[in-house]
């Protein structure tokens, strides 16, 4: 048995390589065969995971949109129904009337209205109205009663302290009656303490069906709805969270902190399970959220992982066999030389070793081969050294912590970089790339590459400054400038100024690029390179408040502390600008923006200037929302992110003038077109229903417009002013009374809301005779 074992081991030893070189060759063959399979399989797996993740994201987003459409239709219908009911004449007349407790006819009329409104929708369970002056509660279920006897007395007492005019709430009795309530204060257009409460109680189970029966939810998917106050309004799987603040749930804090209207991301729950989170935020403040466990997605790719593992194993074994076979046939001078030396040590001769010809020549050829291979390796190292040096400098630029001195000295020696001396970072950024037509938005690396080449060429002629130029994140080119110790500071500054001016001039002349350059402060060691780099980026922020300088030195930037003490936000220019925008006068709005910017730039602070522009954008968006309901849905991408991406005064100014102002004009024109005709028709109907007695202020409140704006829109739509229309209506009513009744002219004037003198004037203007003459002419 032992004899056969020794024979088997000997045969395996013959097959396997006997030298270290051939062992490496075997493993090189194995890796060269299995690595491509593994990389291709991993790439395909990664692509499949991305595609599957995108598919689940699209499905989750589609389910959210479907849920949003259903929910918003139902909730908005109930909200609009409550708003209409709050403007009902019978309800408005009852508010603030202590004697309403004994007006049973009026109570019956309101109860009929509540019952009709309740029966008009299948989701509404009960409608309750409370009038505080009379302490009366009216319900579509049990009629009228005093507050102390009403089943909803606890709910109403809680609601009297509410701050919002209208909101969805889980009231104290919600757990018992399984309902969610929409509460609106009465009157709807007033402020201060409410005079009454209007409650719409909705069956929660019916609304929850919109979550479970959407047709697109996965088995492990959780769907949530947050109200405008970020309380959990609906939850597809956990009823215990209903009505609680979302900020108490760790999985929802990132959604609340995200400023985007819609987004998706991966997060980990308390059980360390990854969840794909997708959310959508509406203009009314409601947020729809989908939570999908990662195992729901990755479980579908188990077969692919197993296939990759088996493929790699099979090809690895095949690679081992093929490598062993072909390694025997491969010519290796090193292996031949080693074998030859071993045979000579064992007493072999030229005949026994198989060497034909001169042995010295054979050894020389082997050594020549080794020298050629060493030179080839040395040339390769020299080729890749600049890339390694750039990577080393990029690591120093991004390293805020202390660099180990030993590692730094070793790297500087390897890449021939002076360790000591004065170092400064010079950052170059191209301006106004948003309007660049020669390159696509994702081709910023090409622009930075062109800028880098120009900087490298010009740096060679910028003595006494020396250094290197690297590309940073495909967004900016950074020159690491070095001066010898003892160089005069003024000479350093002048050299950097000349270098920066040449860069600006060359890029402008030959590449048509306008750039800004930030220069950091001086540092006495390469280890502090990140400090001067961060200072150079801070200097570039000064572009937002300066247009005259191309090269910005951090050390020369003015400290804004003293100016900030007297700086105040230019509110007057903001109001003037918004007024021009609402009137469609874009040229005047641009002039106001220029004055606004001049005032903001006096702060000499980037953070202050950017915050002022963000406040201005917020005010403009607020003016749009006040002009018409649902405007925020039409604003498109996140305007605040667009504004933050503009880093120079010119970019910010052009974005406001060329993007935001035309968008504001378009939206306001659409609002006017859609709402003016409806508002004028409603005002005319209101005038007729109240027999010509309403005032302009009352009608403006009815359609949620300012009196001056309603007057302009009324004349534009009706062809005559509001006052003329009201006068014509009163004159026509007085003519009918003069024709059909025996009332005196004084009585008729009082009935139409005029004094006798004013009625005479109106008749002279519209009928060309006095009321007395008109009555005589008709009889």
Secondary structure, 3 states (H helix, E strand, C coil): CHHHHHHHHHHHHHHCCCCHHHHHHHHHHHHHHHHHHHHHHHHHHHHHHHHHHHHHHHHHHHHHHHHHHHHHHHHHHHHHHHHHHHCCHHHHHHCCCHHHHHCHHHHHHHHHHHHHHHHCCCCEEEEEEEECCCCEEEECCCEEEEHHHCCCHHHHHHHCCCCCCEEEECCCCHHHHCEEEEEEEECCCCCCCCCEEEEEEEEHHHHHHHHHCCCCCCCCCEEEEECCCCEEEEECCCHHHCCCEHHHCHHHHHHHHCCCCEEEEEEECCCCCEEEEEEEECCCCCEEEEEEEHHHHHHHHHHHHHHHHHHHHHHHHHHHHHHHHHHHHCCCHHHHHHHHHHHHHCCCCHHHHCCCCCHHHHHHHHHHHHHHHHHHHHHHHHHHHHHHHHHHHHHHHCCCCCCCHHHHHHHHHHHCCCCEEEEEEEEEEECCHHHCCCCCCCCHHHHHHHHHHHHHHHHCCCCCCEEEEEEECCCEEEEEEEECCCCCHHHHHHHHHHHHHHHHHHHHHHHCCCEEEEECCCEEEHHHHHHHHHHHHHHHHHHHCCCCCCEEEHHHCCCCHHHHHHCCCCHHHHHHHHHHHHCCCHHHHHHHHHHHHHHHHCCCCHHHHHHHHHHHHHHHHHHHHHHCCCHHHHCCCCHHHHHHHCCCHHHHHHHHHHHHHHHHHHHHHHHHHHHHHHHHHHHHHHHHHCCCCCCHHHHHHHCCCCHHHHHHHHHHHHCCCHHHHHHHHHHHHHHHHHHHCCCCHHHHHHHCCCCHHHHHHHHHHHCCCCHHHHHHHCC
